[in-house]
Amino acid sequence: MSKKFLIVTSILLVLILALSMVGCTGKTGAKGATGPQGPEGPMGLQGLQGEPGLQGEPGLQGEPGVKGSTGAAGATGPAGAKGEQGEQGERGLTRAGARGATGATGPQGPAGPAGSDADCTGLQAQIDALEGRIAALENPPVTVIELATVGSATAEWSTDYAHSGSYSVKFQAVDWGIDAFALGIPVDIPLNQITTLSYWRNGMVCDYAAPSVLLCIDANGDGELDFNTQDAIDVLMDWGKSSLLGEDAIFGIGADWVDPGWIEVNGLANSIWSWGGVFIADKTGVYDDWGVGGPSFQEFTGFGPIDPTDSVMLVVIAGDNPDGDLYIDDITISGVIYELEPPLLR
């Protein structure tokens, strides 16, 4: 046999022997069940740190916090340099000094010419007015003026116009029957001892009726008035509020129409009754209203809650006419002139 044949035969025998020992391979069996979880393995090494991420967008601003408490005051700083002198203020009310001693009587002057029998009524009235003015200057009334309004009316001190001095009281009303204004002067005079009663009125637009005069009476005689200027004008505009008068009363005097410009309204003149008349009011409402042609209070002998000897504790000038700006000045009550200057303001 050749050598090549022997090699092939040897290989073949080896293959047959191997197959007989292994056997033929069968089909793959079904997958077995998953075995139990093995124990946790040891932790791996920490990985390398990653690169920083991109910066995010800024968030929305939060709400402002609660205001903290005020800190302690700091130390006072050094005084600053002296400032420039301000403008001179308005001159205040000059109060009369003590009256000096009476001087020696001078020599008798020569006799004047003989007088006539002409009527001196007008001259005497001027003398009386002058004496009242001198008395007011020598003994200025120590009092205050009460201002009051109803609705949208206004009442204020003004230098626009003045009958005397520098000031008057300026009134203005807009709606008839709704707005009203008043000023009140505290006094203490028996009703039957009032000898003069007047005021100066300057209506700038037309000839509406002048404001009325309200004599506020201590009807129960306790020495005090149960109401004030505001109460009086509230009652005048609404009699349903008459309970504001308490146990006292009002003697009202209506005024006539007057022309524009400065006009003296005389509370004792007969013409005063040609429009508004006279009325009495107490807590029950209008006690009586004589209307046109009623008696003046000097002729008054007593009616209802008021006696002629009752004291007038407050004189009120009150109106409601929407006739533009209205100015009141120089109120005269029993010879005393009340020049309406600011120191009298309450």
C-alpha positions in Angstrom: 0.0 0.0 0.0 1.2 3.4 -0.7 2.0 5.9 2.0 -0.7 8.3 0.9 -3.3 5.7 1.3 -2.2 4.9 4.8 -2.5 8.6 5.9 -6.1 8.9 4.5 -7.1 5.7 6.2 -5.7 6.8 9.5 -7.6 10.1 9.4 -10.8 8.3 8.5 -10.4 5.9 11.5 -9.9 8.8 13.8 -13.1 10.5 12.7 -15.1 7.3 13.0 -13.7 6.8 16.5 -14.6 10.4 17.5 -18.1 10.2 16.2 -18.7 7.0 18.1 -17.6 8.6 21.3 -19.6 11.8 20.9 -22.8 10.7 19.3 -24.9 12.7 16.9 -26.1 16.1 18.1 -29.9 16.4 18.9 -32.2 19.4 18.6 -31.8 22.3 21.1 -34.0 21.8 24.2 -36.5 24.3 25.6 -35.1 27.3 27.5 -34.9 26.7 31.2 -36.4 29.0 33.9 -34.5 32.1 34.9 -32.3 31.4 37.9 -32.4 33.4 41.1 -30.9 36.9 41.2 -27.3 36.7 42.0 -25.8 38.8 44.8 -25.0 42.5 44.1 -21.7 42.9 42.6 -19.2 45.4 44.1 -19.6 49.1 43.3 -17.8 50.1 40.2 -15.4 52.9 40.2 -16.7 56.5 40.0 -16.9 57.7 36.5 -15.2 60.9 35.3 -17.0 64.2 36.0 -19.0 65.5 33.1 -18.6 68.9 31.5 -20.5 71.8 33.3 -24.0 72.3 31.7 -25.0 75.6 30.1 -26.2 78.4 32.5 -30.0 78.6 32.7 -32.1 81.8 32.0 -32.5 84.2 35.1 -35.7 83.4 37.1 -38.5 86.0 37.6 -37.9 88.6 40.3 -39.7 87.8 43.6 -42.2 90.1 45.3 -40.8 93.0 47.4 -40.2 92.0 51.0 -42.1 93.6 53.9 -40.7 97.0 54.9 -38.4 96.8 57.8 -38.9 99.0 60.9 -37.5 102.5 61.0 -34.0 102.6 62.2 -32.9 104.7 65.1 -32.5 108.4 64.4 -29.0 109.5 63.5 -27.2 112.1 65.4 -28.2 115.7 64.8 -26.0 117.3 62.2 -24.4 120.7 62.6 -26.6 123.8 62.2 -26.7 125.1 58.6 -25.8 128.6 57.6 -28.4 131.3 58.5 -30.9 131.7 55.6 -32.0 135.0 54.1 -34.6 137.0 55.9 -38.1 136.3 54.6 -40.6 138.9 53.4 -42.4 140.9 56.0 -45.7 139.4 57.1 -49.1 141.2 57.1 -49.6 143.6 59.9 -51.6 142.2 62.8 -54.5 143.8 64.7 -53.2 146.7 66.7 -54.6 146.6 70.2 -55.2 150.0 71.9 -52.8 150.8 74.7 -53.9 152.2 78.0 -55.6 155.5 77.8 -53.3 158.4 78.8 -54.1 160.9 81.6 -56.5 163.7 80.6 -54.6 166.9 79.7 -55.1 170.3 81.2 -58.2 172.2 80.0 -57.2 174.6 77.3 -58.4 178.3 77.2 -61.9 179.1 76.2 -62.2 179.7 72.4 -64.1 182.7 71.0 -67.9 182.4 70.8 -69.2 180.9 67.5 -71.9 182.4 65.4 -75.5 181.9 66.4 -77.1 178.7 65.3 -80.2 178.4 63.2 -83.5 176.5 64.0 -82.9 174.1 61.1 -83.6 170.4 61.6 -80.4 168.8 63.0 -81.7 165.2 62.7 -79.2 164.3 60.0 -76.3 165.9 61.8 -77.2 164.2 65.0 -77.3 160.8 63.2 -73.8 161.5 61.9 -72.6 162.5 65.4 -74.1 159.2 66.8 -72.4 157.2 64.1 -69.1 158.9 64.7 -69.3 158.4 68.5 -70.0 154.7 67.9 -67.0 154.4 65.7 -64.8 156.2 68.3 -66.1 153.8 71.0 -65.3 150.8 68.8 -61.7 152.0 68.2 -61.1 152.8 71.8 -62.7 149.6 73.1 -62.6 147.0 70.3 -65.0 144.1 71.0 -63.1 141.1 72.3 -65.0 138.4 70.4 -64.7 136.0 67.5 -66.7 135.6 64.3 -68.2 132.2 63.5 -68.5 131.3 59.8 -70.8 128.5 58.6 -72.1 127.1 55.3 -74.6 124.7 53.9 -74.2 122.7 50.7 -71.5 123.9 48.4 -71.6 127.5 49.6 -68.3 129.2 50.7 -67.5 131.7 53.5 -64.0 133.1 53.8 -62.0 136.2 54.7 -61.1 138.4 51.7 -59.2 141.5 50.7 -61.0 141.9 47.4 -63.3 144.6 48.9 -63.7 146.2 52.3 -66.0 148.9 53.5 -63.3 149.8 56.1 -60.0 148.3 57.1 -58.4 145.7 54.8 -60.8 142.7 55.1 -64.4 141.7 54.7 -66.2 138.3 54.8 -66.8 136.9 51.3 -69.8 134.6 50.7 -70.8 132.6 47.6 -73.8 130.3 47.0 -74.5 128.3 43.8 -77.9 126.6 44.1 -80.9 128.5 45.4 -82.5 126.8 48.3 -79.7 124.3 48.7 -76.6 126.4 49.5 -76.5 128.9 52.3 -73.9 130.9 54.2 -73.7 132.8 57.6 -71.5 134.6 60.0 -72.3 134.9 63.7 -71.2 137.4 66.4 -71.5 136.4 70.0 -73.2 139.1 72.2 -75.2 139.4 75.4 -77.8 142.2 75.0 -81.4 142.2 76.2 -83.7 142.2 73.1 -85.4 145.5 74.1 -82.1 147.3 74.6 -80.8 146.9 71.1 -80.6 150.4 69.8 -78.8 149.9 66.4 -78.6 146.9 64.1 -77.1 147.1 60.7 -74.4 145.8 58.4 -72.8 146.8 55.1 -73.3 144.5 52.1 -71.6 144.6 48.7 -73.3 142.5 46.0 -71.2 142.4 42.9 -73.7 141.0 40.3 -77.3 142.1 40.8 -79.9 143.4 43.3 -80.9 140.2 45.1 -82.3 140.4 48.6 -79.7 141.1 51.3 -79.0 138.4 53.9 -81.4 138.1 56.8 -80.6 138.9 60.5 -81.2 136.2 63.0 -81.3 137.2 66.6 -80.6 134.1 68.6 -82.4 134.3 72.0 -81.7 132.7 75.4 -85.4 131.9 75.8 -85.1 129.7 78.9 -83.0 132.3 80.7 -80.1 130.0 81.7 -77.5 132.4 80.5 -76.3 130.1 77.7 -77.4 129.5 74.1 -78.3 126.0 73.2 -77.1 126.3 69.5 -74.5 127.9 67.4 -74.2 129.7 64.0 -74.1 126.4 62.1 -77.2 125.1 63.9 -79.1 128.4 63.2 -78.5 128.3 59.4 -79.2 124.5 59.3 -82.6 125.3 60.8 -83.2 128.2 58.5 -82.7 126.0 55.5 -84.7 123.0 57.0 -87.3 123.6 59.7 -87.3 119.8 60.2 -84.1 120.4 62.1 -85.6 122.8 64.6 -84.8 120.5 67.5 -81.2 121.8 67.2 -82.5 125.0 68.9 -82.9 123.2 72.2 -84.8 125.3 74.7 -83.9 128.6 73.0 -85.3 130.5 70.0 -84.6 132.7 66.9 -86.1 136.1 66.2 -85.6 136.4 62.4 -85.7 139.6 60.4 -86.0 139.3 56.6 -84.3 141.9 54.3 -85.4 143.8 51.2 -83.8 143.8 47.8 -80.9 146.3 47.5 -78.7 147.5 44.7 -75.2 146.3 43.8 -72.3 147.9 45.5 -71.8 148.8 49.1 -75.2 149.3 50.7 -76.0 149.6 54.5 -78.8 147.2 55.5 -80.5 148.7 58.5 -82.3 146.2 60.7 -84.4 148.9 62.3 -85.6 150.6 59.1 -89.3 150.3 58.1 -88.4 149.1 54.7 -86.9 146.0 56.1 -90.3 144.5 56.4 -91.4 145.1 52.8 -90.0 141.7 51.7 -89.0 139.1 54.2 -91.1 140.0 57.3 -90.5 138.8 60.8 -90.6 135.3 62.2 -90.1 133.5 65.5 -88.9 129.9 65.6 -88.1 127.4 68.4 -87.7 123.6 68.6 -91.3 123.1 67.4 -90.5 124.8 64.1 -91.7 128.3 62.9 -93.7 129.5 65.9 -95.1 132.5 64.0 -94.4 134.4 60.8 -95.9 137.8 60.5 -94.9 138.1 56.9 -94.7 141.5 55.2 -95.5 144.4 57.5 -94.7 142.6 60.8 -93.6 144.6 63.9 -89.9 145.4 64.5 -88.4 143.8 67.6 -88.3 147.2 69.3 -92.1 147.2 69.2 -92.2 143.6 70.3 -94.0 143.0 73.6 -93.5 139.3 73.8 -94.8 136.3 71.8 -94.6 132.6 72.2 -91.3 131.6 73.8 -89.7 135.1 73.7 -90.0 138.0 76.1 -88.7 141.5 75.3 -86.2 141.2 78.2 -84.7 137.9 77.0 -81.0 138.2 76.0 -79.7 138.1 72.5 -76.7 135.8 72.7 -75.7 135.6 69.0 -76.4 137.8 66.0 -76.3 135.8 62.7 -76.2 137.3 59.2 -77.4 134.6 56.9 -78.3 134.3 53.2 -78.7 131.8 50.3 -79.0 134.0 47.2 -76.7 132.8 44.3 -75.9 136.3 43.2 -72.2 135.9 42.7 -69.7 137.0 45.2 -71.2 138.8 48.2 -69.2 140.8 50.8 -70.2 141.7 54.4 -68.4 144.3 56.6 -68.8 146.7 59.5 -71.7 145.2 61.5 -73.1 147.6 64.1 -75.0 146.3 67.2 -76.1 148.8 69.8 -73.5 151.3 68.8 -70.6 148.8 68.7 -69.0 148.5 65.3 -67.5 145.1 64.4 -64.9 145.7 61.7 -64.4 142.2 60.2 -60.7 141.7 60.4 -59.0 138.3 60.5 -58.2 138.2 64.2 -61.9 137.9 64.9 -62.0 134.6 63.0 -62.6 131.4 65.0 
